[in-house]
Amino acid sequence: MNLSEKISATAASLPESKQQEVLDFVEYLKLKTEKEESSNWNSFSITSAMRGMENEDSTYAVSDLKETY
């Protein structure tokens, strides 16, 4: 019996209200995992896009700002 089957069998032995809690938790974990993966990808994308720019001279100075907050 693989892990998915064990989870399913164990959840099936619970009362229906507890099965709903298990489902809610699994959906939460899925959403959390997707969010983490998206965050990791976004960080990687920005890092890749900016690679090599850290040593470039800035073409703008503070005096070029028209508005400050």
Short mmCIF file of the C-alpha atoms (twelve columns), coordinates in Angstrom:
data_MODEL
# 
_entry.id   MODEL 
# 
loop_
_atom_site.group_PDB 
_atom_site.id 
_atom_site.type_symbol 
_atom_site.label_atom_id 
_atom_site.label_alt_id 
_atom_site.label_comp_id 
_atom_site.label_asym_id 
_atom_site.label_seq_id 
_atom_site.Cartn_x 
_atom_site.Cartn_y 
_atom_site.Cartn_z 
_atom_site.pdbx_PDB_model_num 
ATOM 1  C CA . MET A 1  0.000   0.000  0.000   1 
ATOM 2  C CA . ASN A 2  1.519   3.334  -1.048  1 
ATOM 3  C CA . LEU A 3  1.293   6.559  0.945   1 
ATOM 4  C CA . SER A 4  -1.725  7.936  -0.954  1 
ATOM 5  C CA . GLU A 5  -3.643  4.716  -0.330  1 
ATOM 6  C CA . LYS A 6  -2.742  4.797  3.391   1 
ATOM 7  C CA . ILE A 7  -3.945  8.393  3.682   1 
ATOM 8  C CA . SER A 8  -7.158  7.554  1.853   1 
ATOM 9  C CA . ALA A 9  -7.849  4.446  3.951   1 
ATOM 10 C CA . THR A 10 -7.167  6.265  7.203   1 
ATOM 11 C CA . ALA A 11 -9.344  9.223  6.209   1 
ATOM 12 C CA . ALA A 12 -12.132 6.864  5.108   1 
ATOM 13 C CA . SER A 13 -12.225 5.346  8.601   1 
ATOM 14 C CA . LEU A 14 -12.998 8.741  10.147  1 
ATOM 15 C CA . PRO A 15 -16.452 10.246 10.648  1 
ATOM 16 C CA . GLU A 16 -17.588 12.444 7.771   1 
ATOM 17 C CA . SER A 17 -17.055 15.683 9.711   1 
ATOM 18 C CA . LYS A 18 -13.428 14.705 10.333  1 
ATOM 19 C CA . GLN A 19 -13.027 13.711 6.686   1 
ATOM 20 C CA . GLN A 20 -14.061 17.263 5.794   1 
ATOM 21 C CA . GLU A 21 -11.325 18.582 8.111   1 
ATOM 22 C CA . VAL A 22 -8.789  16.320 6.419   1 
ATOM 23 C CA . LEU A 23 -9.894  17.585 3.009   1 
ATOM 24 C CA . ASP A 24 -9.665  21.211 4.168   1 
ATOM 25 C CA . PHE A 25 -6.139  20.600 5.462   1 
ATOM 26 C CA . VAL A 26 -5.021  18.857 2.271   1 
ATOM 27 C CA . GLU A 27 -6.390  21.729 0.174   1 
ATOM 28 C CA . TYR A 28 -4.573  24.208 2.443   1 
ATOM 29 C CA . LEU A 29 -1.298  22.314 1.989   1 
ATOM 30 C CA . LYS A 30 -1.792  22.224 -1.771  1 
ATOM 31 C CA . LEU A 31 -2.406  25.982 -1.923  1 
ATOM 32 C CA . LYS A 32 0.589   26.651 0.338   1 
ATOM 33 C CA . THR A 33 2.837   24.502 -1.867  1 
ATOM 34 C CA . GLU A 34 1.664   26.245 -5.038  1 
ATOM 35 C CA . LYS A 35 2.275   29.642 -3.440  1 
ATOM 36 C CA . GLU A 36 5.795   28.645 -2.339  1 
ATOM 37 C CA . GLU A 37 6.623   27.325 -5.803  1 
ATOM 38 C CA . SER A 38 5.325   30.520 -7.400  1 
ATOM 39 C CA . SER A 39 7.336   32.633 -4.975  1 
ATOM 40 C CA . ASN A 40 10.491  30.629 -5.674  1 
ATOM 41 C CA . TRP A 41 9.974   31.007 -9.424  1 
ATOM 42 C CA . ASN A 42 9.375   34.769 -9.155  1 
ATOM 43 C CA . SER A 43 12.538  35.213 -7.112  1 
ATOM 44 C CA . PHE A 44 14.510  33.158 -9.624  1 
ATOM 45 C CA . SER A 45 13.087  35.150 -12.540 1 
ATOM 46 C CA . ILE A 46 14.002  38.519 -11.030 1 
ATOM 47 C CA . THR A 47 17.463  37.285 -10.085 1 
ATOM 48 C CA . SER A 48 18.021  35.977 -13.602 1 
ATOM 49 C CA . ALA A 49 16.756  39.175 -15.216 1 
ATOM 50 C CA . MET A 50 18.989  41.379 -13.071 1 
ATOM 51 C CA . ARG A 51 22.096  39.188 -13.336 1 
ATOM 52 C CA . GLY A 52 25.169  41.217 -14.236 1 
ATOM 53 C CA . MET A 53 23.547  44.572 -13.513 1 
ATOM 54 C CA . GLU A 54 24.797  44.871 -9.938  1 
ATOM 55 C CA . ASN A 55 28.131  46.340 -11.061 1 
ATOM 56 C CA . GLU A 56 26.730  48.754 -13.637 1 
ATOM 57 C CA . ASP A 57 27.037  52.478 -13.068 1 
ATOM 58 C CA . SER A 58 23.778  54.250 -12.412 1 
ATOM 59 C CA . THR A 59 22.671  56.646 -15.135 1 
ATOM 60 C CA . TYR A 60 20.605  58.642 -12.649 1 
ATOM 61 C CA . ALA A 61 21.458  60.635 -9.542  1 
ATOM 62 C CA . VAL A 62 19.360  61.740 -6.585  1 
ATOM 63 C CA . SER A 63 19.269  65.231 -8.109  1 
ATOM 64 C CA . ASP A 64 17.331  63.774 -11.074 1 
ATOM 65 C CA . LEU A 65 14.312  63.105 -8.825  1 
ATOM 66 C CA . LYS A 66 11.427  65.471 -9.397  1 
ATOM 67 C CA . GLU A 67 9.408   64.347 -6.381  1 
ATOM 68 C CA . THR A 68 10.434  62.916 -3.045  1 
ATOM 69 C CA . TYR A 69 8.340   61.448 -0.307  1 
# 
